Amino acid sequence: MDSLTQAALGALCGELTLRKQLGWKAPAWGFFFGTLPDLDVIASPFLEPLERLGWHRGLSHSVLVMIVATVVFGYLLAKLHRNKGVTPVQAGGFVFLTWSTHVAIDCFTTYGTQIYEPFNNARVAWNNMSIIDLSFTVPMLIALVAVLFHDKESRKRTWIGRSAAIWLCFYVAASFSLKHLANCHFEQQLAAKGIAVERMMTAPTLSNIFLWRMLAESDGHYYISYWSVFDGPDRDDDLDHFPTGHQHLADFAESAEVQKLIWFSQGWHQVVPVKDDPDSLLLIDMRFSESHSPQKKIPAFAWQVTRNGSATEFHNVSYRKGIQVKKTLAFLGQRIQGRAPNWMHGQWPWE
């Protein structure tokens, strides 16, 4: 998830495990260790564009590094605060809890996390939460501010920290439950339309767990639909569909760049020929919820791939220019509430 959420979650872990020994330093250390795995982005300017795709949420988020960090940082932290009674077991448990919850909530999102590095570069993505979710983050931040106004031995401080942790666990459990309901709804929708899918994924839209997006593949086509917990029984289930376009990659089959983009998108890529340029293709990662307005649908990730002799070049393509953020968010809010009947009527930029 976003860096602020990761840092706040780490601070809460520190508050719950070491505050009686370290006071305010416990959430401060948690803030640091909650941020540490994401410092892999520091290396991004020194990497080739292709390498960056597999670097963030890579080795620093792996189980191997998590274990090494637990042993090394746990020992150092205990040594630093031995006069406060912090044992290596306590310090190691704190580091492990902070690091593992960071990795876990990254796995909750669609982006994917390479927890098996360096042995396997498969990206784990459970698709049950948005990469930014204010309902998850804001109560945690409020609780962290509130505990600082109480003594480290305060019962009220204990109650605040534990209440925040309970809320986070409840919210995650609710996200999995609603994901199950969404899966059932979409399976029924596809069956009613006689569509037998080869695979399907569902994920929540931005900053909520009430509006869910389905992406399914069947017979060379992608299908996209949305369902909100607040949809009425009389709402029509719009189903957007379009060709995957995978056949257009025949001339790029040996391209390492294209294979990397396919890996990053976990095979959920749409391919669109670029008009007036037979040597170029658009490759769009369809896993992420597009930005909607009544007129447009804007994808989160897109690249243009160009064949240049024996080499392949690629660069990011953004269609966000001119997008009106307030109106887009307002439109999203309407759809969450079960309104916005023209939600699926906008056109893709390449149509």
N, C-alpha and C positions, 0 to 999 in steps of 0.2 A: 504494500500500500504506500501511500505518500509518506515522505520523510518525517513530517510533523507527527503523524500517527505512530510511526515506528519509535520515535524518540519518546513520545508520551507513554507508550506501552512499556518501554524499558524503564522509565521513571516509576511507573506504577509497580513493576516487578521489584524494583529496589525498595519502594515504600513498604511492600508486603513482606519482604524477607529480611531486610537489614536495618530498618529504621530505628529499632530500639537500641542498637549498638551505635549507629552512625548519625541518627537524626536526619537533618536536611541533606547530608552528604549521600544518603542512601538513594533517594530519587535522582540526585545529581549524577551519581555513578551509573544509575540505570539509564538516564538520558544519554550518557556517553556510549554505553555498550549497546543501547538500542539503535544508535545511529551508525555504529562502527561497520556493520556488514555492508551498508550502502555507500561507504567511502570508496568502493570499487570504482565509482564514477570519476574519481580523481585521475585514473589512468586513461580515461576516454580520449582526451586530446592527443595522446601518444599512440593511439591505435588506428588501424585502417578502418574505414567505415564498415567493412564486412565483419571485422573482428569485434566491433562494438556490440553487434547484435547478440553475440553469445557471451559477452563479458559481464554485463550488468546482470545481477541475480545469477551469477555463475558460481565460481569456486568459493567466493566469500560466503555464499549461502548454502554450502554443502554440509552434509552430516559430518564429513571428515574434518573440515575446518571448525565446525561447531565443537567437536570433541577436543581437538587440540586447543582451541580457545578456552574451553572450560578448565582444562588442566593448567595451562600456562597462566592465564589471567586470574584464575582462582587462587593459585599459589601466590602470585604477586600482590593481589588485593589483600589476602590474609596477612601477608608479611607487612604490608604498609599499615594495616590497622590492627595489628596483633595486640596493641595496648588497649584497644576497645573490646577485646574478647572475640574478635571475628576469627573463626577457625577456617582451615582450608576447605573443609567439607561445606560449611555454610557459604563461603565465598564462591566455591565451584558451583554449588547449587544455584546461587544467584546468577552467575554468568550463563550457565546452561539454560535457566528459565528465560532470561532476557534474550539470548541468542535464538533459542528454539521458537519462542513466540513470534519473534521477528520473521523467521523463515516461514512459520505456519501461516501467518496472515498474508504473506506474499503468495503462498500456495492457494489461498482462498480466491485470488483474483484470476483474471483471464490471461494476464501477461505470461505467467509461467515462471517456474523457479527450478534451477538445475541442482537439485539436492543430492544427486548421485555423482557429481564431479569429484575427481577427475576420471572416474571409471566409466561413466556413461553421461552423455550430454542431453538425455531426455529431459524435457521441461514438464514439471508437475503443475497442473492447474485444475483446481476443483470448481472454479466458476460459481462460487456461492456468494461473493461479495464484490462490490465495486472497488476500484482502485482508490477512490475517494468516497468516504461515507461519513457525513457529518453526524449522523445519529450514533455512530460508533465512536467517533473521535471527540466530539464536543463534551459529552458527559464526563469522559475521562479527563479532559483538560480542566473542567470545572472542579472535579474532585481533587486533582493535583494542586490546584491553587488553594483550595479550601484547607487541605491538610497542613499547609505551611503556616496557618494561623493557630495551630494547636501544638502543645508540647508533645515530644516524642513518646511520652508515656500515657498520653490522653486516650481514654476509651472512645471518645468521640472521633478522634483521628483514626483509630482502628476501624470503627464503624464506617467512616467515609471511604476508606481505602477498600474495605471488603465489599461495600455496596457497589463501588465502581467495577470491581472484578466480577461480581455477580451479574451486573448489567451486561458486561461484555460477553460473558458466557451465554447468557440468555439470548442476546442478539445473534450470536453465531449459530446457536441451536435453532433459532427462529428462521435464519437464512436457509439452513439446510432443509427445514420442514417446508418452507414456502417453495424452495427449489423442487422438492418432490411433487408438490401440488401443481407447479408449473409444468413439470415433465408429464404428469398425467393428463393435464389439459391439452398439451400440444400433441401427445400421442393420439388422443381421442379426435382432435381436429384433423390430423393427417389421415387417420383411419376413415373418418367420415367422408373425406374427399378422395378416398381410394389411392392414396400415395404411400407406397412402400419405400421407406427410406433406408439407405445403407448405413447412415450414422446421423446422430443428432447431438447438438450441444445447447444448453440453456445457460443464461447468465443474467444477472440483474442489470438494470440501467444505472446511470450515474447517481450516486449518493442516495440509494434507497434499496430496499429489498421487497418492494411491492409491485414494481413493474418489471416483467421478465421478457427477455428476447430469446427467440428460438432461431437457430440456424441448422438446417438439415440438408443433406445431399441425397439425391435420387436421380438415377439415369442421366447423368451429365448436367444436372441442374441444381442450383441452390434454392432453398425456400426459406423465407424469413417471415416471422410473425411475432406479435407481441401480445402479452396477456397481463392484465393488472388484477390484483386481488379485489379491486373495487369495480371491476367490469360488471355491468348488469347482464342478466340472462338474455336480453334481447340484442346485445351488441353483436354486430357482424364480425366474424373473424377474417380480417384482411390477411391475405397470403401473397407476399411478393415473391416472384420467382424469375430466374434468369439463368442463362447457361454458365457453367463454370469456366468455359473457355480453355480448359487444360490442353486441348488439342493444338492450340497455337504455340505451345512450348516445344514442339517437335524439333525445331531448329536450334533450341537452346538447351537440349538435353544434356550436353556435356559441360555446360557452364557452371563453374563452382559458385559464382555469384547467385545464379538463379536457384541452385540447390540449397544455398544458405537461406535465401528468402523463403523458400518452401518449408525448410526446417523451422524457421522462426514462426511462421504462421501455422505450424503443425498440420500442414496440408489443407488448411481452410483458405485457399487462395483463389481469387477470381482473376482471369487473364483476359485483357481487352486489347485488341490491336489499336495502335495509335493511328489516327486518320492521317493520310498523306505521308506516312513514314513506314514503309514495309519492314524496316530493320528494327523497329521499336515496338515494345509492348508495355502496357500498364499491368502491374501485378499488385492486387489489392488484398490486404489481410482482412478477411470478412468476419473474424471472431469478435471484434469489438463493436459495441453499439454505435451506430452512426448518429451524427447530430442531425436533428430533424427540424425543418420549418415546413409550412404548408407548401412551399415551392421546391425545396431542395432536401437531399439526403447526402450528408458529407461523411466519408469514411475517415476512420482514425489514422490508419496507416496505408500509404500507397507509394509505389516506386515506379519509375520508368526505367526499363531495361532496354539497352540499345546494343545491337551487334555491330562491332567495329572491327571488320576483318576477322581475325581469329580470336580477338578479345571481346569481352563483354563489359560494358559500363552500366552503372546504375546510379540513380540519385533519388532522393526523397521528393515526393510530389505532395504539395499541400493545396487543398481546395478551400481552406478556411478564410481566405481573403474576403472581406466584406460581410462575414457572418455577424449577425447581431446577437450578441451573447444573451442579453436580457430577454429578448423575444424567444430565443431558442430554449432557454431555461423555463420561461413561462409556458411554452408549448409542451415541454416535458412534464411540468407540473400538472397541466390539464390532462395529459394522457395517463399519468399516475392515478388521477382521480376517476378515471374511466370515461373521460370526455375526449375532446379532439377527434371527431369522427373522420377527419381527413388526414390522420396521422401518417398513413402510408402512401399518400398521393403525390408526394414530392418526387422529383426526378434525380437520378444520379448524375454527377457532373459530365460523364462521358456519354450519356444517352442523347 
